[in-house]
Amino acid sequence: MLKKTKNNGFTLIELLITISIVLILGASVLPVLSKAREISKRQVCLSNLKQIGIAFLLYIQDYDDYFPCAQDPVNTNPTYWLWMGRGWRKFVSPYIGVSNPMITSKILTCPSDKTAPNKWESTSYAYSMCFYHSPEQINLMNSPAFTYSTGYIVPSIGQKANKVLHPSKKILAGEWLDNHTGGEYNWWSWNGARNYLFVDGHAEYIDVKKLLPANDGYPDPNLTVNGIQGKDID
């Protein structure tokens, strides 16, 4: 009499159940991994801004306590202004190890920024206009148009670091877009969150709703009330 061979393999039902469990586990793990990757990118971006802060400090020390200043627009083909990444990067390039200002350092690019590499020569960060206009000038700028329109040009006036009244509250530079929450909103929106660099050198990830309204009514560090003597956050 022949013995029955014992079958140690999976049945079709068992195999389907196993596959279903693996798929469910994968679906639950992938969002966690994605979130972890984004947090990691956000930390790299934060580190970039801290290094940029050191570059600004070194520049200020070399230029008699003055922040970078030039007349806007600093370039006309294409047109961009000093506060825009392509505008101010040449001032700090020597302090981040870049000899040619047209060569963009990775320090100037947020790894989550999908727009800057194709649109703004990989420059993710903006520099506040308050540091090259007087508080009186800034308080008269009540529209975003003062930051980009050639019909609203205000002569630049260099500002000194010792005139900053709230160095831990005044934003020096920051991400132009909300790269870590979608990249859809800029400084002229009350939506999103981004990394900001403050004058005292610390950088912080902040929901824009925590910022104070600027002279144009937006969370816009370009037009902070009272300019260099004001503050962007309480």
Buried (B, 14 or more C-beta within 10 A) or exposed (E): EEEEEEEEEEEEEEEEEEEEEEEEEEEEEEEEEEEEEBEEBBEBBBEBBBBBBEBBBBBBEEBEEBBBBBEBBBEEEEEBBBBBBBBBBBBBBBBBEBEEBEEBBEBBBBBBBEBBEEEBBBBBBBBBBBBBBBBEBBBEBEBBEBBBEEEEEBEBEBBBBEBBBBBEBBBBBBBBBBBBBEBEBBBBBEBBBBBBBBBBBBBBBBBBEEBBBBBBEBBBBBBBBBBBBBBBBE
